[in-house]
Amino acid sequence: MDRPAPATSRLSDAELLAAARRDPGAFEVFMQRHAALLDRWLAAQTRDEAAAHELMAETFAQAWLGLRRFRGEDAGAGAAWLYGIARNLLRQHYRRGRLETSARQRLGMSMPTVHEDAAEEIASRIDARELAPAVREAFAELSADQRRAIAYRVIDELSYEEVAAQLACTTTTARSRVFRGLRTLRATVARGAQT
């Protein structure tokens, strides 16, 4: 990733999130500022590095998609909002695990818990057969790698590791392609809505 511009890197989290509505680069600065600590916190909560990475990626995806709902103004509001999203996802993660364990027990199965894809909520909101024309057009404007990454992650519900295997790249690159593709989609659709 490119290094943030010095002026952008001095903004508070609240200022970055407000700026990110117009400038996706501001969200990248926010993400870079919090990614490592959030990932460590999630790893401590889940005791599962893969689950922590998935939850972190989904936290930032939901934050990106929900930027317009952020209303904080004080210096700590951005981090509090981000960790609120992460806590909600963590609760969903544990609830899903309990439900899966309970179902397996009722069925007499002893399989290990299979964690759902972190993009489950996004995928449930997006039905590929019924995408709005603006989203389809914006999707077509993405790079081929971004289109494939989003299709594998959101539509096919593959994990980032599986997306990386399909794209013959690293997991980090797969995450980046999905994030950047979703960011571009959102910006393109928002621009189209304003015209």
Backbone torsions as a table, in degrees:
resi	resn	phi	psi	omega
1	MET	NA	148.6	177.4
2	ASP	-69.1	152.2	177.1
3	ARG	-73.6	140.7	-179.2
4	PRO	-65.8	148.6	175.7
5	ALA	-63.8	142.0	-177.2
6	PRO	-53.6	-41.2	-178.7
7	ALA	-64.5	-40.7	180.0
8	THR	-67.7	-39.3	-176.7
9	SER	-69.1	-16.8	178.4
10	ARG	-88.2	-8.3	-179.6
11	LEU	-70.7	150.1	174.5
12	SER	-71.6	167.3	177.7
13	ASP	-58.1	-44.5	-179.5
14	ALA	-61.4	-40.6	179.0
15	GLU	-67.4	-39.6	177.9
16	LEU	-62.7	-44.2	-178.7
17	LEU	-67.1	-35.8	175.9
18	ALA	-67.2	-42.3	-179.8
19	ALA	-68.3	-30.4	-177.1
20	ALA	-64.2	-19.4	176.8
21	ARG	-64.9	-25.6	179.2
22	ARG	-112.0	-26.5	-173.6
23	ASP	-130.0	100.7	-178.8
24	PRO	-57.4	-25.4	178.4
25	GLY	-61.4	-30.7	178.3
26	ALA	-65.3	-35.8	177.7
27	PHE	-68.3	-35.8	177.3
28	GLU	-62.0	-39.9	177.9
29	VAL	-62.9	-44.6	177.7
30	PHE	-59.0	-45.3	-179.1
31	MET	-63.6	-45.9	179.3
32	GLN	-61.4	-35.8	-178.8
33	ARG	-65.5	-33.5	-171.7
34	HIS	-113.8	-12.1	-171.5
35	ALA	-58.5	-50.5	-174.8
36	ALA	-63.2	-45.6	-178.7
37	LEU	-67.8	-41.8	177.8
38	LEU	-62.5	-42.3	179.5
39	ASP	-62.1	-42.9	178.5
40	ARG	-64.6	-40.7	180.0
41	TRP	-63.7	-44.8	179.5
42	LEU	-65.6	-37.7	177.7
43	ALA	-63.8	-39.0	177.9
44	ALA	-67.1	-35.5	-179.4
45	GLN	-72.9	-40.7	-174.3
46	THR	-93.6	-24.1	-172.6
47	ARG	57.0	30.8	-178.2
48	ASP	-145.3	105.0	-174.5
49	GLU	-60.2	-41.9	-179.6
50	ALA	-64.4	-44.1	178.5
51	ALA	-63.6	-39.2	179.1
52	ALA	-61.8	-43.7	178.4
53	HIS	-62.4	-43.1	179.4
54	GLU	-62.5	-45.7	-179.6
55	LEU	-65.6	-37.6	178.0
56	MET	-63.9	-46.2	-179.9
57	ALA	-61.1	-42.8	179.9
58	GLU	-68.3	-35.6	177.0
59	THR	-59.2	-48.4	179.9
60	PHE	-68.3	-35.5	177.5
61	ALA	-63.2	-44.4	179.6
62	GLN	-68.5	-36.5	177.0
63	ALA	-62.6	-44.1	179.7
64	TRP	-61.6	-46.7	-178.9
65	LEU	-69.3	-23.4	-177.8
66	GLY	-105.8	18.7	-177.3
67	LEU	-51.5	-39.2	-176.3
68	ARG	-66.1	-20.1	179.4
69	ARG	-84.2	-13.3	-179.0
70	PHE	-71.7	126.6	-176.9
71	ARG	-123.0	3.0	-175.3
72	GLY	-67.6	153.2	178.2
73	GLU	-127.5	-29.5	-177.0
74	ASP	-78.8	166.4	-172.0
75	ALA	-57.3	-36.0	-176.9
76	GLY	-91.6	-0.7	-174.3
77	ALA	-64.9	-37.6	-178.4
78	GLY	-64.6	-46.2	179.1
79	ALA	-65.8	-40.5	179.3
80	ALA	-62.1	-42.1	179.1
81	TRP	-63.4	-45.6	-179.9
82	LEU	-61.0	-46.6	-179.4
83	TYR	-70.0	-27.4	173.3
84	GLY	-63.0	-43.3	176.6
85	ILE	-62.2	-45.5	-179.5
86	ALA	-61.4	-41.9	179.2
87	ARG	-63.0	-41.1	177.5
88	ASN	-62.2	-43.3	178.7
89	LEU	-65.6	-37.3	178.2
90	LEU	-63.8	-42.7	176.5
91	ARG	-60.2	-44.4	178.6
92	GLN	-61.9	-40.5	179.3
93	HIS	-59.3	-47.8	-179.8
94	TYR	-69.1	-39.6	178.7
95	ARG	-60.8	-45.8	178.3
96	ARG	-59.6	-43.5	179.9
97	GLY	-61.7	-42.6	178.3
98	ARG	-64.4	-42.6	179.8
99	LEU	-64.1	-41.6	179.5
100	GLU	-65.1	-42.4	179.4
101	THR	-63.4	-44.8	179.4
102	SER	-61.5	-44.0	179.7
103	ALA	-63.5	-43.0	178.8
104	ARG	-62.7	-39.9	-179.9
105	GLN	-65.2	-43.0	178.8
106	ARG	-62.6	-32.4	-179.4
107	LEU	-88.4	-2.9	-180.0
108	GLY	73.1	25.9	-179.4
109	MET	-97.3	148.0	178.8
110	SER	-120.3	28.3	179.8
111	MET	-70.5	150.4	175.0
112	PRO	-67.3	155.8	178.7
113	THR	-62.4	132.7	175.4
114	VAL	-104.6	118.7	-179.1
115	HIS	-80.5	135.1	179.2
116	GLU	-67.4	156.4	177.0
117	ASP	-60.3	139.1	-177.3
118	ALA	-65.5	-15.6	179.9
119	ALA	-93.1	16.2	-175.9
120	GLU	-54.5	-46.0	-177.6
121	GLU	-66.0	-40.9	177.9
122	ILE	-63.7	-46.3	-178.0
123	ALA	-62.5	-35.6	179.9
124	SER	-67.5	-25.6	179.2
125	ARG	-87.2	-15.8	-176.9
126	ILE	-113.9	114.0	173.7
127	ASP	-102.3	112.7	-173.0
128	ALA	-57.9	-28.3	-178.8
129	ARG	-75.0	-17.6	-174.3
130	GLU	-121.6	25.8	179.4
131	LEU	-62.5	139.6	177.8
132	ALA	-62.5	150.0	-179.8
133	PRO	-54.5	-39.1	-179.5
134	ALA	-62.5	-39.1	179.9
135	VAL	-70.5	-40.9	177.9
136	ARG	-60.8	-43.3	179.4
137	GLU	-64.6	-44.1	178.9
138	ALA	-63.6	-39.8	178.6
139	PHE	-60.9	-40.6	-179.6
140	ALA	-65.6	-24.1	-179.2
141	GLU	-82.4	-11.7	178.6
142	LEU	-69.2	161.3	174.1
143	SER	-66.6	157.5	-179.9
144	ALA	-58.2	-40.6	179.6
145	ASP	-63.5	-40.8	179.2
146	GLN	-67.9	-42.2	178.7
147	ARG	-60.0	-46.3	-179.7
148	ARG	-64.0	-43.4	-178.8
149	ALA	-61.6	-45.4	179.8
150	ILE	-66.4	-41.9	179.4
151	ALA	-60.9	-46.0	179.2
152	TYR	-64.4	-42.0	-174.1
153	ARG	-76.6	-49.1	-172.2
154	VAL	-90.4	-45.4	-175.4
155	ILE	-82.1	-48.8	-179.6
156	ASP	-83.9	-10.0	178.1
157	GLU	58.4	40.5	176.5
158	LEU	-82.8	153.3	174.0
159	SER	-71.5	165.8	178.6
160	TYR	-62.6	-34.3	177.4
161	GLU	-63.5	-41.7	178.6
162	GLU	-68.7	-37.9	176.3
163	VAL	-61.0	-45.5	-180.0
164	ALA	-59.8	-42.0	178.7
165	ALA	-63.3	-42.2	179.4
166	GLN	-64.6	-36.0	-177.1
167	LEU	-92.7	-2.2	-177.9
168	ALA	54.2	51.3	178.2
169	CYS	-141.3	-179.4	178.2
170	THR	-78.7	162.5	177.5
171	THR	-62.5	-38.9	178.3
172	THR	-60.8	-43.2	178.6
173	THR	-65.2	-40.1	178.1
174	ALA	-61.1	-45.8	177.9
175	ARG	-59.3	-44.5	-179.2
176	SER	-62.1	-42.9	179.9
177	ARG	-63.9	-41.2	178.4
178	VAL	-65.4	-48.6	-178.2
179	PHE	-60.2	-50.7	-177.4
180	ARG	-65.2	-37.2	177.8
181	GLY	-64.4	-44.9	178.0
182	LEU	-64.5	-38.7	177.9
183	ARG	-62.1	-45.5	179.5
184	THR	-64.8	-42.5	177.2
185	LEU	-56.4	-49.2	-177.7
186	ARG	-61.4	-45.5	-178.9
187	ALA	-64.6	-42.6	-179.1
188	THR	-65.1	-44.7	179.9
189	VAL	-65.6	-40.3	178.7
190	ALA	-63.2	-40.8	177.3
191	ARG	-62.8	-42.0	179.5
192	GLY	-64.3	-34.4	-179.9
193	ALA	-70.3	-26.6	-178.6
194	GLN	-81.8	-17.0	-178.4
195	THR	-89.5	NA	NA
